[in-house]
Amino acid sequence: MIRSDTIQITPEILALIARLNEFKGAWRAMGTLAPERLRGLRRVALIESIGSSIRIEGSKLTDREVERLLSNAQIRTFAAGDEQEVAGYAELMERIFSFWQHIPFTVNHIKQLHRDLLAYSEKDAWHRGHYKTTSNSAAAFEENGVQTGVVPQTATPFDTPRLMSELVSWVQEERTAGRLHPLLIIALSIAVFLEIHPFQHGNGRLSRVLTTLLLLQSGYTYVQYGSLENVIEQNKEAYYLALQQTLGTIRTDTPNWQPWLVFFLRSLAEQVTGLERKVEREN
């Protein structure tokens, strides 16, 4: 069971949530950006998100190379592993942006999202859409692709189905109960997902896809126009440190959510600041 009673609602957390809610309301009220400008913002955000997300996990592709790949109509002919990852990520994010209202947060849909994420990855064909069968870990990488460390031990293959069912049930119950702010539900659910690490590969990328999906479903519709993944890449050391400090405590009687929660909310606030700057330049 996920224990949320150890969350400490500090003045900083309150201020960050207020900042994000204020921008959410302002974005709704704005509604004046021309459709072509919104399409441009979303295109840039998509390129940045894909590039950052795969680089976080060791890829060396630049945003310019990602953009070039996305401009290739023959996306299914991509040969290299990185190119195949770009293709799957791009198609999945476009689907999330277009159909987020119709993608329930369920075990089956999470498996389907994983399958779609790795749709073109030949090396992952054997496991996409299926839970892991051997133990795994979350690895951190430098810009040169060298692994620098790992996140604490993840769930066993045996425990994974039960823990994922518990996670999905918890999210659904908390959404209905309204005890926790939606941003807290999202932050905790992503931490637990990464602690479980349910699939053999692609968990980090899928966690960021799920973050976007849950934010969209909670009314933060602006997230598709600014790249959260880019913020995480720029603060990669802090990202892995926060995960290391939180993930190892999740199954204890006193989970320490604070490191991850603060990092997550700060990153969302930084995403908002970046989007504000882009919108100002558009006007």
N, C-alpha and C positions, 0 to 999 in steps of 0.2 A: 504493500500500500504506500502511496505517495504522501509524505507528511509535509504539509504546507504551514503548519502552526509555528515553525521556527523562523519564518520570514520576519525580518525586522524592517518595519516601514519607517525609514529614516527621513529627515528633512530633504536630503538629496533625492531620494527615490520619489517622494511626493512632488518635488519640483520638476523632476524629469517627466513623470507621468502627466503633470499639468502642462508642461511644454508641448508634449506630443498630442495631447487632447486639444490644446489650443490650435495647433497647426492643422489638425484633422478638421476642426470646425472652419478654420480660415480657408482651407482647400475646397471644402464644400461650397462655401460662400463665394469663392473666387469665380469659378465656372466661366471665366471670360477668355481663357486661352483658346486660340483657334485650334480646330482639330488637327491641322497639319503640324502645328507646334507641339501638340501633345504627342503626336506620332513620332516626331523627331526626338523629343525627350525620352520617350519609351525605348526607341531604337538605341540611343546612346546608353541608357541604363542597362538594357539587355546585353549589349556588348561588354560593358564594364563588369556586369555581374557574372557573365560566363567566364571572362578572362580571369577575374579575381578568384572565382570559386575553384577553377581548376588549378590555378597557380598556388593557392593555399595548400593544395594536395600534391604539389611537386611538378606541375607542368611548367614549361618555359615559354609557352605561347604568349605573345604580346597582344594588347587590345587591337592593334592594327591588323595583326594576323588573324585574330578572331573575326574582325569585320570583313576581311577578305574572304574568309571561309564562308561566312553567312551570305555573302553576295554571290556565292557559287550556286547556281540553280541545281546543279547535279550533286546535291548534298549527300545523297546515298552512295556516292562513289568514293567518299573519303577513305583513304587507306590507312594512314597512321593512327595510332591509338588516341593521341590528343585530338586529332581531327574528328574522330568518331565520337569522342566525349562532347565536343562542341556541338555536333549535330544533334545528339540526343538532348542535351541541356537546352538548346535553343528551341527545339520543337516542344519540349515539355513546358518551358516558361511561357511560350506563346499560348499554349493550351490553358495554363493556369490563369494568365491575364484575361483570357476570353471566357472561360467557363468556371471561374472560382466559386460562383454561387451554386454550382451543380456538382461539386466534388465533396462529398461528406468525409469527415475525419473518421474513417473506419479502417480496420485491419486490412480488408481486401483492397480498399482504395490506396492505402499506403504501399502495398505490394505492387499494385498496378503502376503507381507513380515510379517506383523503383525500376520496374520492367521498362517503362517508357524512357526513363532517364538513360538507361544503358542499351537502348534499342539498337544502336549501331555499333556498339562496342563488341568486337568479335571475341576478345579475351574474356569478356564477362557473360558470354552467351549461356554458359553452363549453370549460372546461378541467378540471373536477373529475375526479379519477381519472387524469389524464394528466400526464406530465412537462412542464415549461415549454418553450415554443417560442421565447421571447425572453429576453434577459438580465434579471436582476432583482437586488434587493438587500434587505437586512433593515433596515427603518427603525425608529427610536426615536421615541416620541411623548410629549409632555407631557400633563397631565391635561386641558388644553383642546383636545386633538386636534391640536396643532401639531407637525409633524415637527421633531425636534431633531438628528438625525444618522442615519448609516447604518453598518452593520457592513461590514467589508472586502468586496471583490469576491467574488462567489460563482461557482460552477462555470458553465461555458458550457452551453447546451442540448445541444450536441454531446457533451460529456463526461459529462453527467448520468447517462445510463443505465449507463455503465461504472462510474462512481464509486459509484452506489447498489448495484450488484451486488457491488462490492468491499466496501462497508460491511456489507451483509447477510452475506456470506461470512465476514468478519472476526468479526462478532458470534457467528455460529454456531460458528466454529472456537474462539474464546476460551471460549465457554460449555462446550464439550466438553473443551478442554485443561485448564482450571482453573488457568492460570498467573496470571491476574489476579482480584482480588476482584470479585464481581458488580457492586458499586457503581462500581468503576473502569471496568468494561466499559460500564455504562450512561452514565456521565458522558462518556466519550470518544465513544461512539456518537452521543449527542445533539449534541455539539459538531461532529462530522463532518457529521451530517445538516444542521445549520444552516449549516455552511460550504458544503455543496453547494447548499442551498436548492432542492430538486428540482422544486417545483411553482410555478406562476405566482403564486399567492396561497395563504394559509393555512398557510405553513410553521411560523410561530411557534406557532400553536394546535396544529398536528399534532405538533410536537416535544414539547409538554407532555402530549398524549395518549399518545404513545409512551413518555414517561418513566414515566407511571403504569402502562402496560401492562408494561413491562420490570421495574419494581419489584414489581408483583404477581407476575409470573412468577419472580422471584428470592426470593419468600417474604416480602416486606414488605407483607403483606396489610392492614396498618393504614392504608396511604396513602389508601384510599378514604374514610376517616373524618376526614381533616384536609387542608386545602387547601394544596398546595405552590404553586399559582398565586398565592394570596393573599400568600404569603411573597415570591415574586418581584416582585409588584406593589409591595409595601412597600419593596423594595430595588431598584427599577428602574434607577437610575443605576449601581449596582454590577453589576447584571446585564449591561447593555450594555457597560460598561467591561471586564468579564471576557471577554465575547465578542470585543470588539475586540482585546484583548491576545492571545487564543489563536487565533482563527480565521485570522488572517493568517499564522500560522506553521505551520499543519497540513501544508502541502505542501512544507515545507522539510526539510532533513536533521535539524534539531533543533527539533521542535515544542515550543512552550512551553505545556504543558497546565496548569501550576500555577494561573494566575489563574482559569480556568474550573473546575478541579477543586475548588479551595478554596471558591469561591462555591457550587458545586453541593452539596457536602457540608455546608457551613454552613447552606444553605437547608433541606436535609433535616433537619438537627438542630433548626432553628427550627420546622419543621413538627411534629416530635415534641414539642417543648416546648409548643406550642399545643394539641396533642391531649391531652397530659397534663393541662393545665389544664381542658379541657372535660370530660374523664373525671372529674376530681376534683369538678367542679361537679355531675356527674350522680349521684355517690355520696352 
